Amino acid sequence: MAEDALEEFRAACQAWMVEIVGFLEDKPFRLTRDSFIELAEDAQGWSGRPGAWIPDYTGFLQAFGDPLSNHSANVRLAEYLENSDAPLQSLLIGYSDEPAAFAGPGDFLFKTVMVLFLRTALERSGWFPGQGLAVHDAAFEETFSELCQLVFHPETVTLVALVEFRKLSLESDEVVVAPGVRFYRTSKAERIAAVKQMTAFPERFEEVPLAMLEIQRPLREFGDLRGVSLLLRFATIAQEFQQHALLGLRLLGSQYVGYYRTSYGSDNPCLTVPLGPSANPLALYEGHGPEAFVLTDEMGATLREIWEPLQRFPAFQEQHKVIATALLRLDDAYRRQHVRDRLVDFWVGLEALFLHDGESTEVGYRLRLRIARYLGNNLSERQAMVQTVKDSYGFRSKVVHGSRFSKKDEERLLEMEQKTGDLLRRTLIRSLHNQQPPDPKAIETDLLA
């Protein structure tokens, strides 16, 4: 954009700001009661009490939404944009395919972009009505530069999805999974914000999120920068990534982990993402114990290796249905309340991977030989694995046939469930590495070699 055109645009926005702030100067301001949150030293617990009254800029602007959107200053700024190098149509990012959905160009401009420009500038200035304070020059310039990025270079804006996890912590500050996808350790400020946002009754909130998954995607990746479909496409991609990330975590360890909700935004405060926080009820954390999942650097390296195959999961469903079946049963096990049900889920996955269709004789014998040969690294490991599979399959048979468990069996049940789950995870990770499931016929041929 030419320097003189930029100066014209700055002058137009400054004139707009003067008029709008003048309109707000005598309006009753809104305050909201903050909460004071104090985190425990281990970051697991916390305590809360009512805090100070703080400015509520969002509520204040919403209270005068109609008069603000109908203000003549918005119409004049819209007319300026329509005749400048930044036509109003270029601002159709994520709101509506047609400006006609709004009352007019001024209404459209204010509700989609300028209200965010205004709120950000007011917050940065600490503006308060009745004190005769204008928006500070530094605050205006900072926010104006962000507005220019959105209006004239929207392709440089980045969309962000933050997935809040439960029962997850990191060994390091971050684990990068793929370009634009990373787990990171939450800051103290983020943990406090999460506590405030999750419930209106802080005393009922029991867990502080220690880690999040961040998904970033540049707007230019989506081609057409106009229309609500853009942000819906981003939300779809983000939801797929978070599902793959959760499944990847569950492949790496037996601890119970799940995500709670996803929040959407962008790195530009003048672009709102009109998608509220969302949660997938099928993936919500359903804890079976106090132990948290610790994502180590070694696990992160494995997750990076299997990330691409996880991204191709829909293709696996068609090309390798047994892998898809096993992955789904592993995921299903995390929603089971009883150890016996989880054991059965794990065995459904293992049988899908290691049995031919129609095999019904000597099933237990075939499974323990095939699993041990596929996963065992040496003779002693395979021999131990044969015994583990034999014992676990015996427990599986008792469960599905409704047999009575002895006191000794009850004591070993959890051990068998955990060991069986680990066998399924190891098999699936190797299958994803190889991009194909175990071949039972090839394993048997190898046993005879």
SULSULPE-V797342 format. One record per backbone hydrogen bond with DSSP energy under -0.5 kcal/mol. NH is the residue of the N-H (numbers start at 1). CO is the residue of the C=O. Records with the same first field share a line. If there is no record, write none. Layout:
NH = CO ; CO
This chain:
6 = 2
7 = 3
8 = 4
9 = 5
10 = 6
11 = 7
12 = 8
13 = 9
14 = 10
15 = 11
16 = 12
17 = 13
18 = 14
19 = 15
20 = 16
21 = 17
22 = 18
23 = 19
24 = 20
25 = 21
27 = 24
32 = 54
34 = 32 ; 52
36 = 49
37 = 35
38 = 47
39 = 37
40 = 45
43 = 40
47 = 38
49 = 36
51 = 34
54 = 32
56 = 30
57 = 55
60 = 56
61 = 57
62 = 58
63 = 59
64 = 60 ; 61
65 = 62
68 = 64
69 = 65
70 = 66
71 = 68
74 = 71
75 = 71
76 = 72
77 = 73
78 = 74
79 = 75
80 = 76
81 = 77
82 = 78
83 = 79 ; 80
84 = 81
90 = 87
91 = 88
92 = 89
93 = 91
94 = 92 ; 227
101 = 98
102 = 99
108 = 104
109 = 105
110 = 106
111 = 107
112 = 108
113 = 109
114 = 109
115 = 110
116 = 113
117 = 113
118 = 114
119 = 115
120 = 116
121 = 117
122 = 118
123 = 119
124 = 120
125 = 121
126 = 122
127 = 122
130 = 25
131 = 128
133 = 128
134 = 132
140 = 136
141 = 137
142 = 138
143 = 139
144 = 140
145 = 141
146 = 142
147 = 143
148 = 144
149 = 145
150 = 146
151 = 147
152 = 148
153 = 148 ; 149
156 = 153
157 = 154
159 = 217
160 = 265
161 = 215
162 = 263
163 = 161 ; 213
164 = 162 ; 261
165 = 163 ; 211
166 = 258
169 = 293
171 = 295
175 = 183
177 = 175 ; 181
178 = 181
181 = 178
182 = 214
183 = 175
184 = 212
185 = 173
186 = 210
191 = 187
192 = 188
193 = 189
194 = 190
195 = 191
196 = 192
197 = 193
198 = 194
199 = 195
204 = 201
205 = 202
208 = 44
210 = 168
212 = 184
213 = 163
214 = 182 ; 212
215 = 161
216 = 180
217 = 159
219 = 157
220 = 155
221 = 218
222 = 219
223 = 220
224 = 222
227 = 92
230 = 227
231 = 227
232 = 228
233 = 229
234 = 230
235 = 231
236 = 232
237 = 233
238 = 234
239 = 235
240 = 236
241 = 237
242 = 238
243 = 239
244 = 240
245 = 241
246 = 242
247 = 243
248 = 244
249 = 245
250 = 246
251 = 247
252 = 248 ; 249
253 = 249
257 = 255
258 = 166
259 = 283
260 = 164
261 = 164
262 = 278
263 = 162
264 = 275
265 = 160
267 = 158
271 = 268
272 = 270
274 = 272
275 = 273
278 = 262
281 = 279
283 = 280
284 = 280
293 = 167
294 = 292
295 = 169 ; 293
296 = 294
300 = 296
301 = 297
302 = 298
303 = 299
304 = 300
305 = 301
306 = 302
307 = 303
308 = 304
310 = 306
311 = 307
312 = 308 ; 309
313 = 310
315 = 312
316 = 312
317 = 313
318 = 314 ; 315
319 = 315
320 = 316
323 = 320
324 = 320
325 = 321
326 = 322
327 = 323
328 = 324
329 = 325
330 = 326
331 = 327
332 = 328
333 = 329
334 = 330 ; 331
335 = 332
336 = 333
342 = 338
343 = 339
344 = 340
345 = 341
346 = 342
347 = 343
348 = 344
349 = 345
350 = 346
351 = 347
352 = 348
353 = 349
354 = 350
355 = 351
359 = 356
366 = 362
367 = 363
368 = 364
369 = 365
370 = 366
371 = 367
372 = 368
373 = 369
374 = 370
375 = 371
376 = 372
382 = 378
383 = 379
384 = 380
385 = 381
386 = 382
387 = 383
388 = 384
389 = 385
390 = 386
391 = 387
392 = 388
393 = 389
394 = 390
395 = 391
396 = 392
397 = 393
398 = 394
399 = 395
400 = 396
401 = 397
402 = 399
403 = 398
410 = 406
411 = 407
412 = 408
413 = 409
414 = 410
416 = 412
417 = 413
418 = 414
419 = 415
420 = 416
421 = 417
422 = 418
423 = 419
424 = 420
425 = 421
426 = 422
427 = 423
428 = 424
429 = 425
430 = 426
431 = 427
432 = 428
433 = 429
434 = 430
435 = 431
436 = 431
440 = 438
443 = 439
444 = 440
445 = 441
446 = 442
447 = 443
448 = 444
449 = 445
